[in-house]
Amino acid sequence: MNKVRNKNPRTVASAPKAHPKSGRVQDPTGTRRNILEIATEEFANLGFNGARVDEIAARTNTSKRMIYYYFGDKEGLFVAVLEQAYGRIRHIEGTLNLDHLDPESALRALVGFTFDYQNANEKFIRLVMIENIHMGAHLGRSRTIKELNWPVITRLRDIYRRGRSAGIFRDAIDEIDLHMSISALCFFNVANRATFSRIFKREMGTPEALARRREIVIDTIVRYVKK
């Protein structure tokens, strides 16, 4: 049975104040970051069911008790891992300077970034696949996941509207459908790399293969939205 997740751990009066192994004063931000770093590896490699809080604690600079203090239970820890994974890609995405680009160039840049990020961050893809195996149940506990991901829809909407105003993008394209298409094309190259390479005897991870596939994905999306 899962432990009850602590909604606001900072209010717990009995929270540990010292490092459980050395007696040193805790750095809450550093401790939480360390836990999430190790937990991300464990969940990405072993899945939600295979990962063990005991093993995560053994690899961190803290204790199992502290993990439960910060995250409440194993599910709470996995939710935090997912939130951090989505938050990271959206944060970097938000730093892209696309407003000065024409709509087609802006769309190409955004698709190219998505392809590059997903291929460079296989753990992110694995975590998303694992959560889909669990039918998105853990994200259902997140209070921030929609807030984290909605900016990409807003950005796509802006690019698309500029393209329509310029007369180069066709009408009646839904921004969420467009985001889904971009994600699907970029996701496949990582999620199905092993099986596709094995079946068709084609290496998908070489610089040459990635560059070729990147251009195909970008061109596919641009051709879809253009008149």
N, C-alpha and C positions, 0 to 999 in steps of 0.2 A: 504494500500500500504506500502511495506517495505521501511524503510529509507535507503538512500544510504550508503553503508558500507564504512567506512573510512579505506583506505588501509594502511595508515601510521599515526596512531593517535599521535605519539610522535612529529610530525611536526606541530601540531595545536597550534598556538600561544595563543589561548584563552582557552586552557585546564585548568580545575579547578586545583588550587594549594593547596587548603585547604579542610579539611574534611567538607562536606556539613552540617553535623549535629552538629559538635563540634567546627569547625574552626581550628582544628589541621592540621598540615602539613601532606599530604598524604604519605603513603608508597606505591608506585605504585605496587611493587611486591606483597606485602601483600594484597593490595586491589584487585588485579586481582585474586589472589589465593582464597580469600574469596568469590568473585563473582562466580568463577567456582565451588567451593565446594557446594554452595547453589543451583546454577543452575543445577548441576549434579543431585541433589536430586529431584528438581522440574521436570526436563525433564524425569528422570527415572520413577517417580511416576505418572506423568500426561500426558506424551507424549509431542510431539512438539506443537500440537495444543492446548492442555489443559494448558500448562505452561504459566504463565503471567509474563512479565518483571516487572510490578508493584509489584507483590507478591515477586519476587526474590529480588528486591530492598529493600522491606520492611524487609526482613529477613537478609540482609547483613549489613555491617558497612558503606555503602556508599549510593549513590542515583541512581535513574534511569538515570539521566543525565550522571553520571560517567560510567554506564554500556554501554550506547551508545557511550561514548567517547572511551572506551577501545575496544569495539567489533563491533561498527557500527550499528547493528540492532539485532533483535531477532535471525535471521538466523545466523548471524556472531557469536553470543554467542553460539548457538547450535553447530556450526562447531568447535569452540574452545573446547567445552565440549567433543565432539567426539575425537578430536585430543589428548586431555589430556588422555582420557580413553584408547585409543589405545597406546599412548606413554608410559603409566604406565606399561602395561603388557609387552610391548617390552623391556622397560628399565630393568625390573626385569629379564626377560628372558635372556637378554644379560649378566647378572651377573652370570649365571649358569656356573660352571666350568665343561665342558663336554669333553674338549680336551684330558684329561688324561684317560678317560673311553674308553673301547672297544666299537665298534659301536652299538652293541645291547644294552649294558647298557646305552649308551648315549641317544639312542632313547627312551628307557624306562623312563629315567629321564626327558626328554623333554615332553613326553606325560603325565607323572605323574604330572609335574608342571602345564601343561595346564589344566588338570582336576582339580587340587587343586585350582588354581587361579580362574577359572571360577565359581566353586562352592562356593568360599569364597567372590566373588564379583558379586552378583546378579545384581547390578546396571549396570555393564558393559554389561551383557547379555540383560537387558531391553533396554539399549540405542541402541545396535546393532539391536534388533528386531524393535524398533521404526524407525530407519533409513531405514530398509528394507521395512517397510510399506510405507515409502516415496520414495521408489525405488532408494535409495542412492543419492537423489538429493542434499542433503546438503554436503555430502562428495565430490561431484563434484566441490564444491567451494574451497575445501582445496588444498593448494599448497604443503602440506607436508605429506599427508596420505600415499602415496606410499613409500616415503622415510622412514616413521616410521615403516612400516610393512615389507619391503623387507628383513631386516636382518634375520627374522625367516626363510625365504626361503633359504637364503645363508647358514644358519646354518644347515638346513635339508639337503641341497645339500652336504655339507661337510660330515655329518654323513653317508649319503647314499653312497657317493663315497668311503669312508673308508670301509664301509661294503661290497661293491662290490669288492674292492681290496683284502679284506680278504676272499672273496669267500663265504660269509654267506648271502648276500642279492642278490635277483634275479635281472635280467636286466629289462630295459624298464619301470621304474617307474618314473613318472613326479613328481618333488618336490612340485609343486603347488597342484597337485591332492592329494599327501600325506598330505600336510598341510590341505587341505579341509576335508579329512577323519578324521584327528585328531580333527579338530575344530568341525566337525559335531557330533562326538561321545561324546565329552566333553560338547558341547553346549546343547545337548538334555536333559541331566540330570537336567539342570537348567530351560531351556525354557519350557519344557513340564512336569515339576515336578507336578504341581497342577492338571492338567487334567489326566495325567497318573496314579497318585496316587488315584484320585477319581474314575476313571473307573475300575482299577484293584485291588483297595483296598490294595495297597502296599505302605508303607511309603518309600520314596526315600531319605529323608534328615537325617536319623539317622546315627551316626558314622559307625555302622555295614553295613548299606545299601550303604553308600558312599564308604567304603573300598572294598566291594564286587564289586561294579560297576567300581571302579577305576582299579582293577585288570583285569576285563573283557575288558575294553577299551584298556589298555596297551597290553594285550595279543592279542587282535584282530589286532591291528596295527602291532605288531611284527610278527605275523603269516602271515600277508599280505605281508610284505617285505622280509621275509626269503625264502630261496630256499626250 
